[in-house]
Amino acid sequence: MTEVATLLGKQAVLDALPDHPAVKAILAWDAEALADAKLDRGELTLSVAPDRIREACMALRAAGYNFFDDVTAVDWHPSVPRFQLSYHLLSHGFKEYIRLRTLVDEADPSVPSITPIWPAANFYEREIFDLFGIRFEGHPDLRRIMMPEDWKGHPLRKDYPVEGYR
Amino acid sequence: MPAIETPEITNLGGQHMVLNMGPQHPATHGVLRLVVEIDGETIVKVRPEIGYLHTGIEKTCEAKFYQQVIPLTDRINYLDPLSNNLCYCLAVEKLLGLEIPERAQWIRVLLTELSRINSHLIWLGTHAMDIGALTVFLYTFREREDILRLFEAVAGQRMMTSYFRIGGLAMEPPIDWLDRVQAFIKMFPEKIDEYANLLSGNPIFFNRLKGVGYLSPEDAIALGVTGPPLRASGIDWDLRRDMPYSGYDKFKFHVPISTDGDTWARYEVRLIEMRESAKIVQQALDGMPGGPVKADAPKIILPDREKMKTQMEALIHHFKIVTEGFPVPAGEVYQAIECGHGQTGYYVVSDGTAKPYRVHMRYPSFATLQALETMAKGRLIADLVAIIGSIDIVLGEIDR
């Protein structure tokens, strides 16, 4: 595969891609809110604080990233902060994906829901709530989706046992 | 801005009734449960309850080596197994920075297109059967049987193929296999005419579908709908053409669009898609390049049996790969492809070891199911059966 440039760190991305529509949109929205950025294997990742995620999504949607594709979590136990949320947004106009990333603390994990922006996120956020135990503020129907309603624990967390009796 | 209203089954006012459709119901194509609130025969709210088939595949992936995840991917969307294999392999290859030989890419395209035809054939047969046209089911499964035989010839398995490997294919297809594909693809277009003959001019089928389950383009985008239902709503978007992967940029095909947005439009779009897939397969057969089907990466790809028995290095590599796997550089990738039902995406996170740290699958049916209420609101219960059929859901990929 051809060597694709790897840019690590906010400054490197800002220097190399000042005209990228997603970078421009985030800078125009709030330059301070961009916590980190990287370009790895041709994929652009922008990091923001968890409480700003909905505004960041609105800014990106206005800039042409019109399609919500996916959101999921990664448990980096025992690192602090523990959870990473990865939003994948697609632009039909630019023909490009972008990853929006935020890190959430283990104590009382919660972020603003983006279901009011894209109703498509409804099931995805319910799935993360069910399997990781991260709450989404402002979600219209935050219930378990995969596991039974009386289930204890969140199976996709790294400290959830994979064998033995519960 | 369309939004999903939370269906609350309260305040029925003595007039509405709550009906449980499923989890065991012939028209829900698996174990889907729909909590339907109805006013007489008219649907007021639909709340899908899923999770009956949840097997924790994403969790299982974390305990497997990278190459051991491939058989799990078949079992998610079991009607389009090779697309799943492809999406996962492409994601891991992106993590590894691995270049795939051209012949392997072309065979991958050929097989995923056959897999798409397979998926559409099952959709067409079961959809028509739900509506009451039983005959078509027997016809489409006749052609599906041919495709499954082709899969069996290359992979040794009819449904759970697991034929693609990280870095190429499991092995070279049998000698006469391409001729067999040619024989199938030569006769297949007239079979599509046969299905169209049975259904397109059928007034009962037409009236059951036309104008039912309308989805506007704005709603389709907002609800995350992809694949044929998105194109039937008038959005001209196909990942194969717009963001080509695995060498799709070398193929010429037409992406069917309809602006009607109803169940009939989805039927027509899928029918044309089958014809286009057949054209892609024909192009792949005509221009099939020679060469190896595995990348030159001895530490990632299992050696040939022959080499393993004659060369010391090959035996060591085989032993290492089977017992320890291979380390994948740390990082995260998201790879999306266009499979039979819509956009499939694999998000793979590596921490530098031989096992994936996290694998997440984005499957089209999961998102499309959310659009069910928008399509079914205000329609009759009988229409709900037609609408579920038209969005082509597979419960394996919804629950994972």
Boltz contact constraints between the chains, C-beta under 6 A:
constraints:
  - contact:
      token1: [A, 1]
      token2: [B, 97]
      max_distance: 6.0
  - contact:
      token1: [A, 1]
      token2: [B, 99]
      max_distance: 6.0
  - contact:
      token1: [A, 40]
      token2: [B, 331]
      max_distance: 6.0
  - contact:
      token1: [A, 41]
      token2: [B, 94]
      max_distance: 6.0
  - contact:
      token1: [A, 41]
      token2: [B, 333]
      max_distance: 6.0
  - contact:
      token1: [A, 67]
      token2: [B, 221]
      max_distance: 6.0
  - contact:
      token1: [A, 68]
      token2: [B, 224]
      max_distance: 6.0
  - contact:
      token1: [A, 70]
      token2: [B, 345]
      max_distance: 6.0
  - contact:
      token1: [A, 70]
      token2: [B, 362]
      max_distance: 6.0
  - contact:
      token1: [A, 72]
      token2: [B, 347]
      max_distance: 6.0
  - contact:
      token1: [A, 72]
      token2: [B, 360]
      max_distance: 6.0
  - contact:
      token1: [A, 74]
      token2: [B, 349]
      max_distance: 6.0
  - contact:
      token1: [A, 74]
      token2: [B, 358]
      max_distance: 6.0
  - contact:
      token1: [A, 88]
      token2: [B, 334]
      max_distance: 6.0
  - contact:
      token1: [A, 92]
      token2: [B, 237]
      max_distance: 6.0
  - contact:
      token1: [A, 95]
      token2: [B, 242]
      max_distance: 6.0
  - contact:
      token1: [A, 95]
      token2: [B, 243]
      max_distance: 6.0
  - contact:
      token1: [A, 119]
      token2: [B, 3]
      max_distance: 6.0
  - contact:
      token1: [A, 119]
      token2: [B, 4]
      max_distance: 6.0
  - contact:
      token1: [A, 119]
      token2: [B, 222]
      max_distance: 6.0
  - contact:
      token1: [A, 119]
      token2: [B, 223]
      max_distance: 6.0
  - contact:
      token1: [A, 120]
      token2: [B, 223]
      max_distance: 6.0
  - contact:
      token1: [A, 120]
      token2: [B, 224]
      max_distance: 6.0
  - contact:
      token1: [A, 120]
      token2: [B, 367]
      max_distance: 6.0
  - contact:
      token1: [A, 122]
      token2: [B, 4]
      max_distance: 6.0
  - contact:
      token1: [A, 122]
      token2: [B, 370]
      max_distance: 6.0
  - contact:
      token1: [A, 123]
      token2: [B, 366]
      max_distance: 6.0
  - contact:
      token1: [A, 123]
      token2: [B, 370]
      max_distance: 6.0
  - contact:
      token1: [A, 140]
      token2: [B, 6]
      max_distance: 6.0
  - contact:
      token1: [A, 141]
      token2: [B, 6]
      max_distance: 6.0
  - contact:
      token1: [A, 146]
      token2: [B, 51]
      max_distance: 6.0
  - contact:
      token1: [A, 146]
      token2: [B, 54]
      max_distance: 6.0
  - contact:
      token1: [A, 155]
      token2: [B, 59]
      max_distance: 6.0
  - contact:
      token1: [A, 156]
      token2: [B, 59]
      max_distance: 6.0
